[in-house]
Amino acid sequence: MQPVSARWDAAVRGVSGLISRCEVWRDGALQQTLTMAGGRVRLDETSAVRRALTCSLADLRVGGVELTPKTAADLLAPTGVELRVWSGYAYSDGSEELVPVGYFPVSRTARESWLGGLTITAPDRSRRVSRARFLTPWTIAAGTLVTSAIRSLLASVDPSWEIYDLTGSQSVCSAVTWDRGDDRWERARELAASIGAEIHLDASGRWIIRAVPQGGTPVWSLDVTGAASLLDVGQSMDSESAYNILVASSSELGAEPVSGMAYISSGPLSVARYGAVPYFFSTPVGIKTRDQAVSAALAMLPRVARLSRVVTPRVVPNRALDVGDPLTLTLPGESATTVLLSGAEYSLGPDSQGMALPLRDPAVVSTALTMTGVAM
């Protein structure tokens, strides 16, 4: 959760005075500030594009500038233009408090009718990385730190990006060459997964290489008591999303395969009770030893070891939250539990539609086995 003042939580639960600001940037410089008539932000840790924006503008002309693009050089043409969006509250004393909700390169600008307004579709910066396919084969030398290889993939798209490594990992890559036309973003995500990590793009456009969140001290509460934040809740059960074994292995050509396995040994999803339901992960880089394979398996299994009940609450909009945040969830008639924010979707307009929060439970993987010389 982003740093906010003591007044923020009361404003969130009161759902009043909502405001948003949108800035247009090109070539690292602010071009224009726009007023949004409406918009939505989607966060999803399971998606290749974790953060995405759709919005509509209140005006078709600003400062004498026509906003509907006609050429690639126009202000809102989807050619190197980035929207930086903030949202928050206007307090009764006239002050404002805004938090960033994302940096979004514009991918589509449309005016569907002469009587209608302008709408913009803008995924986060990961889409820029994905579209920047390799022009020539890309080689990583054996012994390169995995985190350094990730940095080089991102920085090769835009050297001005801020990239932070919070893992402290010293794992190194095997020699690998990716083909011309390969997806740069998918390769970066595979590298991160090989060390049990993820590449998190935060609301301020910074790349964070970090361990997959598995718990922590709750930063916000979802409840129906007092100044309630919980508006509604949905629940579901789906066996198709439940795995209790994860096998991580290397697939480097010319080398002996190395694999590591983590499994759930107790509880409803245990192998003994539920049966073996495996999830396989294979990468040609990063994993070279049994310890690395086990580490990757242990870190990734909680993401796919879903418990039987999936709870999706709808709460008052809190734009300061981000994926991976630990939250306290108190449902009517149940004790408080700690859950992790897996995603969110909310409106940027001055309304009280609420905010859908997909959640996941922190999972404890109790046992790990290793296997070497076995092709998985």
C-alpha positions as CSV (number, residue, x, y, z in Angstrom):
1,M,0.0,0.0,0.0
2,Q,1.3,3.4,-0.9
3,P,2.1,6.0,1.9
4,V,-0.9,8.1,2.8
5,S,-1.9,10.5,5.5
6,A,-4.0,9.6,8.6
7,R,-7.0,11.3,6.8
8,W,-7.0,8.9,3.9
9,D,-8.8,5.9,5.4
10,A,-11.7,8.1,6.7
11,A,-12.0,9.6,3.2
12,V,-12.0,6.2,1.6
13,R,-14.7,4.8,3.9
14,G,-16.7,8.0,3.4
15,V,-16.6,7.7,-0.4
16,S,-16.7,11.5,-0.9
17,G,-14.6,14.1,-2.7
18,L,-13.1,11.6,-5.2
19,I,-10.8,13.3,-7.7
20,S,-8.5,12.1,-10.5
21,R,-5.8,13.8,-12.6
22,C,-4.3,12.7,-15.9
23,E,-1.1,13.9,-17.4
24,V,0.1,13.4,-21.0
25,W,3.9,12.7,-21.3
26,R,6.0,12.2,-24.4
27,D,9.9,11.9,-24.5
28,G,10.1,12.3,-20.8
29,A,8.3,15.7,-20.7
30,L,4.9,16.7,-19.6
31,Q,2.8,17.9,-22.5
32,Q,-0.7,18.5,-21.1
33,T,-3.0,17.9,-18.1
34,L,-6.4,16.5,-19.0
35,T,-9.8,16.1,-17.2
36,M,-11.2,12.6,-17.3
37,A,-14.9,12.2,-17.7
38,G,-14.5,8.6,-16.4
39,G,-12.2,5.7,-16.4
40,R,-11.4,2.3,-15.0
41,V,-8.1,0.7,-13.7
42,R,-7.6,-3.1,-13.6
43,L,-4.9,-4.8,-11.6
44,D,-4.3,-8.5,-12.0
45,E,-1.1,-10.4,-10.7
46,T,-2.0,-13.4,-12.9
47,S,-2.0,-11.4,-16.1
48,A,1.0,-10.7,-18.3
49,V,-0.2,-7.1,-18.3
50,R,-0.7,-6.5,-14.6
51,R,-2.1,-2.9,-14.7
52,A,-4.4,-1.4,-17.4
53,L,-6.4,1.7,-18.0
54,T,-9.5,2.6,-20.0
55,C,-10.7,6.2,-19.8
56,S,-12.8,8.8,-21.5
57,L,-12.0,12.5,-21.7
58,A,-14.3,15.4,-20.7
59,D,-13.2,17.6,-23.6
60,L,-12.3,17.2,-27.3
61,R,-10.2,20.3,-27.4
62,V,-7.8,21.7,-24.7
63,G,-6.0,25.0,-25.0
64,G,-6.8,25.2,-28.7
65,V,-5.4,21.7,-29.3
66,E,-7.7,19.1,-31.0
67,L,-7.4,15.9,-28.9
68,T,-8.7,13.5,-31.6
69,P,-5.5,12.4,-33.2
70,K,-5.1,12.5,-37.0
71,T,-1.4,12.0,-37.4
72,A,1.3,10.1,-35.5
73,A,2.7,13.4,-34.1
74,D,-0.6,14.5,-32.5
75,L,-0.9,14.8,-28.7
76,L,-2.8,11.6,-28.1
77,A,-1.6,9.5,-31.0
78,P,-0.6,6.0,-29.7
79,T,3.0,6.6,-30.6
80,G,5.2,7.0,-27.6
81,V,2.6,8.8,-25.5
82,E,2.2,7.9,-21.9
83,L,-0.7,8.8,-19.5
84,R,0.3,9.2,-15.9
85,V,-2.7,9.0,-13.6
86,W,-3.3,10.0,-10.0
87,S,-6.4,9.6,-7.9
88,G,-7.5,10.6,-4.4
89,Y,-9.6,13.0,-2.4
90,A,-10.4,16.7,-2.0
91,Y,-10.7,17.5,1.7
92,S,-13.1,20.0,3.2
93,D,-10.2,22.4,4.1
94,G,-9.4,22.7,0.4
95,S,-6.4,20.5,0.3
96,E,-6.0,17.4,-1.9
97,E,-4.3,14.0,-1.4
98,L,-3.5,12.0,-4.5
99,V,-1.7,8.7,-5.1
100,P,-0.4,7.5,-8.4
101,V,-2.5,4.7,-9.9
102,G,-0.2,3.9,-12.9
103,Y,1.9,5.0,-15.9
104,F,0.2,3.8,-19.0
105,P,1.5,4.0,-22.6
106,V,-1.4,4.7,-24.9
107,S,-2.2,1.8,-27.2
108,R,-5.5,3.0,-28.7
109,T,-7.3,6.3,-29.1
110,A,-10.9,6.2,-30.5
111,R,-13.8,8.4,-31.1
112,E,-16.6,6.0,-32.1
113,S,-19.1,8.7,-33.1
114,W,-19.0,12.4,-34.0
115,L,-21.5,12.8,-31.1
116,G,-19.4,10.9,-28.7
117,G,-16.3,11.6,-26.7
118,L,-12.7,10.3,-26.9
119,T,-11.8,7.0,-25.3
120,I,-8.3,5.7,-24.6
121,T,-7.0,2.2,-23.9
122,A,-3.6,2.0,-22.2
123,P,-1.9,-1.0,-20.7
124,D,1.1,-0.6,-18.5
125,R,4.7,-0.5,-19.6
126,S,5.0,-4.2,-19.8
127,R,3.2,-4.1,-23.1
128,R,6.0,-1.9,-24.5
129,V,8.5,-4.5,-23.5
130,S,6.4,-7.3,-25.0
131,R,6.1,-5.5,-28.4
132,A,9.9,-4.8,-28.5
133,R,10.6,-8.2,-29.9
134,F,14.2,-9.2,-30.5
135,L,15.5,-7.9,-33.9
136,T,18.4,-10.3,-33.7
137,P,19.2,-13.4,-31.6
138,W,19.6,-12.3,-27.9
139,T,22.4,-14.1,-26.0
140,I,22.9,-14.4,-22.2
141,A,26.4,-15.5,-21.2
142,A,26.7,-18.3,-18.7
143,G,27.3,-17.0,-15.2
144,T,25.3,-13.8,-15.7
145,L,23.2,-12.9,-12.6
146,V,19.6,-13.7,-13.3
147,T,18.6,-10.2,-11.9
148,S,21.2,-8.6,-14.2
149,A,19.8,-10.4,-17.2
150,I,16.3,-9.1,-16.3
151,R,17.6,-5.6,-16.0
152,S,19.3,-5.7,-19.4
153,L,16.0,-6.9,-21.0
154,L,14.0,-4.0,-19.5
155,A,16.7,-1.3,-20.0
156,S,17.2,-2.2,-23.6
157,V,13.6,-0.9,-24.3
158,D,14.0,2.3,-22.3
159,P,17.3,3.2,-20.5
160,S,15.5,5.8,-18.4
161,W,13.4,3.3,-16.5
162,E,14.0,2.8,-12.8
163,I,14.7,-0.8,-12.0
164,Y,15.1,-2.1,-8.4
165,D,16.1,-5.6,-7.3
166,L,14.7,-6.5,-3.8
167,T,15.6,-10.2,-4.0
168,G,19.3,-10.1,-3.3
169,S,19.5,-13.2,-5.4
170,Q,22.9,-14.4,-6.5
171,S,21.6,-17.1,-8.9
172,V,23.2,-17.1,-12.3
173,C,22.0,-18.1,-15.8
174,S,23.1,-20.9,-18.0
175,A,24.2,-19.9,-21.5
176,V,21.1,-19.3,-23.6
177,T,20.2,-17.6,-26.9
178,W,16.7,-16.5,-27.7
179,D,15.5,-16.3,-31.3
180,R,14.8,-13.2,-33.3
181,G,11.1,-12.2,-32.8
182,D,10.9,-13.7,-29.3
183,D,8.8,-11.9,-26.7
184,R,11.2,-9.9,-24.5
185,W,8.6,-9.6,-21.7
186,E,7.9,-13.3,-21.5
187,R,11.6,-14.1,-21.3
188,A,12.0,-11.6,-18.4
189,R,9.1,-13.1,-16.5
190,E,10.5,-16.6,-17.0
191,L,13.9,-15.4,-15.6
192,A,12.2,-14.0,-12.5
193,A,10.1,-17.2,-12.0
194,S,13.3,-19.2,-12.1
195,I,14.5,-17.6,-8.8
196,G,11.0,-17.6,-7.2
197,A,10.5,-13.9,-7.9
198,E,8.2,-11.7,-10.0
199,I,8.6,-8.4,-11.9
200,H,6.3,-5.9,-10.3
201,L,5.5,-2.6,-12.1
202,D,4.3,-0.3,-9.4
203,A,1.9,2.7,-9.7
204,S,4.8,5.1,-10.2
205,G,6.1,3.2,-13.2
206,R,9.1,1.6,-11.4
207,W,10.2,-1.9,-12.1
208,I,10.6,-4.0,-8.9
209,I,12.1,-7.5,-8.9
210,R,10.9,-9.0,-5.7
211,A,10.0,-12.3,-4.1
212,V,6.4,-13.4,-4.7
213,P,4.4,-11.9,-1.8
214,Q,3.4,-14.6,0.7
215,G,2.2,-12.7,3.8
216,G,3.1,-9.9,6.1
217,T,1.4,-7.4,8.4
218,P,-2.0,-6.3,7.1
219,V,-2.1,-2.7,5.7
220,W,-5.9,-2.3,5.5
221,S,-9.0,-4.0,6.8
222,L,-12.1,-5.3,5.0
223,D,-15.0,-5.5,7.4
224,V,-18.6,-4.6,8.0
225,T,-18.3,-3.1,11.5
226,G,-17.9,0.6,12.4
227,A,-16.9,2.6,9.4
228,A,-17.4,-0.3,7.1
229,S,-15.3,-0.9,4.1
230,L,-16.9,-4.1,2.9
231,L,-19.9,-3.6,0.6
232,D,-20.6,-7.1,-0.7
233,V,-18.8,-10.4,-1.1
234,G,-18.9,-13.2,-3.6
235,Q,-17.7,-16.8,-3.1
236,S,-16.9,-19.7,-5.4
237,M,-15.3,-23.1,-5.4
238,D,-13.4,-24.5,-8.5
239,S,-11.3,-27.6,-8.4
240,E,-9.7,-26.7,-11.7
241,S,-7.6,-24.0,-10.0
242,A,-6.2,-26.3,-7.3
243,Y,-2.7,-27.8,-7.6
244,N,-0.8,-29.4,-4.8
245,I,2.5,-30.3,-6.4
246,L,4.8,-28.0,-8.4
247,V,7.8,-29.3,-10.4
248,A,10.4,-26.8,-11.5
249,S,13.1,-27.9,-13.8
250,S,15.8,-26.9,-16.2
251,S,15.6,-27.7,-19.9
252,E,19.0,-26.5,-21.1
253,L,20.1,-28.4,-24.2
254,G,23.2,-30.5,-23.7
255,A,23.0,-30.4,-19.9
256,E,21.7,-32.9,-17.4
257,P,18.1,-32.0,-16.3
258,V,17.8,-30.7,-12.8
259,S,14.4,-30.7,-11.1
260,G,12.9,-29.7,-7.7
261,M,9.5,-30.5,-6.4
262,A,7.4,-28.9,-3.7
263,Y,4.1,-30.4,-2.5
264,I,1.4,-29.9,0.1
265,S,1.6,-32.6,2.7
266,S,-1.2,-31.6,5.1
267,G,-4.7,-30.1,5.0
268,P,-7.5,-30.5,2.5
269,L,-5.2,-30.1,-0.6
270,S,-2.6,-32.6,0.7
271,V,-1.3,-35.2,-1.7
272,A,-2.5,-38.0,0.5
273,R,-6.1,-36.6,0.9
274,Y,-6.8,-34.9,-2.4
275,G,-4.5,-36.9,-4.7
276,A,-1.6,-35.7,-6.8
277,V,-2.4,-32.7,-9.0
278,P,0.9,-31.4,-10.4
279,Y,1.8,-28.1,-12.0
280,F,4.9,-28.1,-14.2
281,F,7.3,-25.2,-14.8
282,S,10.4,-25.5,-17.0
283,T,12.9,-22.9,-18.0
284,P,16.2,-23.1,-20.0
285,V,17.9,-20.5,-17.8
286,G,18.3,-19.7,-14.1
287,I,17.9,-23.2,-12.6
288,K,21.3,-25.0,-12.5
289,T,21.2,-26.8,-9.1
290,R,18.8,-28.8,-7.0
291,D,18.6,-26.1,-4.4
292,Q,17.7,-23.5,-7.0
293,A,15.0,-25.8,-8.4
294,V,13.5,-26.4,-4.9
295,S,13.6,-22.7,-4.1
296,A,11.7,-21.9,-7.3
297,A,9.1,-24.6,-6.6
298,L,8.6,-23.5,-3.0
299,A,8.1,-19.9,-4.1
300,M,5.7,-20.6,-7.0
301,L,3.5,-23.3,-5.4
302,P,1.5,-21.0,-3.2
303,R,0.3,-19.1,-6.3
304,V,-1.3,-22.3,-7.7
305,A,-2.2,-24.1,-4.5
306,R,-5.6,-22.5,-4.3
307,L,-7.8,-23.2,-1.3
308,S,-11.3,-24.5,-1.9
309,R,-13.1,-21.2,-1.4
310,V,-12.4,-18.1,-3.5
311,V,-13.7,-15.0,-1.9
312,T,-14.2,-11.8,-4.0
313,P,-15.3,-8.9,-1.9
314,R,-16.5,-5.5,-3.2
315,V,-15.3,-2.7,-1.0
316,V,-15.2,1.1,-1.0
317,P,-12.5,2.2,-3.5
318,N,-9.0,2.5,-2.0
319,R,-6.6,3.5,-4.8
320,A,-3.6,3.3,-2.5
321,L,-3.7,-0.5,-2.5
322,D,-1.5,-2.6,-4.8
323,V,-1.2,-6.3,-5.7
324,G,0.5,-8.4,-3.0
325,D,-0.7,-6.2,-0.2
326,P,-1.7,-8.2,3.0
327,L,-5.2,-7.4,4.2
328,T,-7.4,-8.3,7.1
329,L,-10.7,-9.9,6.0
330,T,-13.6,-10.2,8.5
331,L,-16.7,-11.7,7.0
332,P,-20.0,-11.8,9.0
333,G,-20.0,-14.6,11.5
334,E,-16.3,-15.5,10.8
335,S,-13.0,-14.7,12.5
336,A,-10.6,-12.3,11.0
337,T,-8.1,-13.8,8.5
338,T,-5.1,-12.4,6.6
339,V,-5.4,-12.5,2.8
340,L,-3.3,-11.1,0.0
341,L,-4.6,-8.8,-2.7
342,S,-4.4,-10.6,-6.1
343,G,-6.0,-7.9,-8.2
344,A,-8.5,-5.0,-8.2
345,E,-10.8,-3.1,-10.5
346,Y,-12.2,0.3,-9.8
347,S,-13.6,3.5,-11.3
348,L,-11.7,6.8,-11.5
349,G,-14.9,8.8,-11.6
350,P,-16.6,10.6,-8.6
351,D,-18.9,7.7,-7.9
352,S,-19.4,4.9,-5.3
353,Q,-19.5,1.9,-7.5
354,G,-17.2,0.0,-5.2
355,M,-14.0,-1.9,-6.0
356,A,-13.8,-5.6,-6.7
357,L,-10.8,-7.3,-5.0
358,P,-9.8,-10.8,-6.0
359,L,-7.9,-12.3,-3.1
360,R,-5.6,-15.2,-2.4
361,D,-4.7,-16.9,0.9
362,P,-1.1,-17.1,2.1
363,A,-0.1,-20.7,1.6
364,V,2.4,-22.7,3.7
365,V,4.3,-25.3,1.7
366,S,5.4,-27.9,4.2
367,T,7.6,-30.3,2.4
368,A,10.0,-30.3,-0.6
369,L,11.7,-33.2,-2.5
370,T,14.4,-32.9,-5.1
371,M,15.1,-35.1,-8.1
372,T,18.1,-34.9,-10.5
373,G,18.8,-36.7,-13.7
374,V,15.1,-37.0,-14.4
375,A,13.6,-35.5,-17.5
376,M,10.3,-33.9,-16.6
